[in-house]
């Protein structure tokens, strides 16, 4: 099972209204077909009343094994369903890689 699929499966435990996991490894100085850099956009009612750091901590707990192993970077965009609708259903674009040479 791919790292991306494991991440998606584990994050479903947060009952998302919206979930997108993007492998952004190709944007970084890593070998082809790597699964090391991910962007997660998730909207869940479980985030209601939580500050951003608490939302992030929930994700870190769910993905502890992946973060201890193959995942080097994880961009998190976490919303309540109401916040997601207010944003127009769009997450920020990721910046270009600024580090590492090949």
C-alpha positions as CSV (number, residue, x, y, z in Angstrom):
1,X,0.0,0.0,0.0
2,X,1.3,3.4,-0.9
3,X,2.2,6.0,1.8
4,X,-0.5,8.3,0.3
5,X,-3.2,5.6,0.6
6,X,-2.2,4.9,4.2
7,X,-2.5,8.6,5.0
8,X,-5.9,8.9,3.3
9,X,-7.2,5.8,5.1
10,X,-6.0,6.9,8.5
11,X,-7.4,10.4,8.1
12,X,-10.8,9.0,7.3
13,X,-11.0,8.3,11.1
14,X,-11.6,12.0,11.6
15,X,-14.9,11.8,9.7
16,X,-14.0,14.4,7.0
17,X,-16.5,16.3,5.0
18,X,-13.7,17.0,2.6
19,X,-10.3,15.2,2.4
20,X,-7.6,15.7,-0.2
21,X,-4.0,14.3,0.2
22,X,-1.6,15.4,-2.5
23,X,1.8,13.9,-3.0
24,X,4.1,17.0,-3.6
25,X,7.3,15.1,-3.5
26,X,7.9,15.8,-7.2
27,X,8.3,19.5,-6.3
28,X,11.3,18.7,-4.1
29,X,14.8,17.4,-4.5
30,X,14.0,13.7,-4.1
31,X,14.2,10.7,-6.3
32,X,11.4,10.1,-8.8
33,X,8.3,8.4,-7.4
34,X,9.1,9.4,-3.9
35,X,6.4,9.7,-1.2
36,X,8.0,12.0,1.2
37,X,6.2,15.4,0.9
38,X,2.5,15.7,1.3
39,X,-0.2,18.4,1.4
40,X,-3.4,17.5,3.4
41,X,-6.6,19.5,3.1
42,X,-9.2,18.3,5.5
43,X,-12.5,19.7,6.7
44,X,-14.1,18.0,9.7
45,X,-16.6,19.0,12.3
46,X,-14.1,17.5,14.8
47,X,-12.1,20.7,14.4
48,X,-14.9,22.9,15.7
49,X,-13.8,25.0,18.7
50,X,-10.1,24.0,18.3
51,X,-7.2,26.3,17.7
52,X,-5.0,25.5,14.7
53,X,-2.3,23.9,16.9
54,X,-4.8,21.5,18.4
55,X,-6.0,20.6,14.9
56,X,-2.5,19.9,13.8
57,X,-1.8,17.8,16.9
58,X,-4.8,15.6,16.0
59,X,-3.3,14.9,12.6
60,X,0.2,14.3,14.1
61,X,-1.3,11.7,16.4
62,X,-3.2,9.9,13.6
63,X,-0.1,9.9,11.3
64,X,2.6,9.2,14.0
65,X,4.0,6.2,12.2
66,X,4.2,7.9,8.8
67,X,5.9,11.0,10.4
68,X,8.4,8.8,12.1
69,X,9.2,7.1,8.9
70,X,8.8,7.9,5.3
71,X,7.1,11.3,5.5
72,X,9.6,14.2,5.6
73,X,7.2,17.1,5.2
74,X,3.4,17.5,5.8
75,X,1.6,20.7,4.9
76,X,-1.7,20.9,6.7
77,X,-4.8,22.9,5.8
78,X,-7.4,22.1,8.4
79,X,-10.9,23.5,8.5
80,X,-14.3,23.0,10.0
81,X,-17.0,22.4,7.3
82,X,-18.2,26.0,7.7
83,X,-14.7,27.4,7.3
84,X,-14.2,25.3,4.2
85,X,-17.4,26.6,2.6
86,X,-16.5,30.2,3.6
87,X,-13.1,29.7,1.8
88,X,-15.0,28.7,-1.3
89,X,-13.7,25.1,-1.1
90,X,-10.1,26.1,-2.0
91,X,-6.8,25.4,-0.2
92,X,-3.7,27.6,-0.6
93,X,-1.2,26.7,-3.3
94,X,2.1,25.2,-2.0
95,X,5.2,27.3,-2.5
96,X,8.0,26.1,-4.7
97,X,10.8,24.1,-3.0
98,X,13.5,26.4,-1.7
99,X,16.1,23.9,-0.5
100,X,18.4,21.2,-1.6
101,X,20.1,20.7,-4.9
102,X,20.3,17.6,-7.0
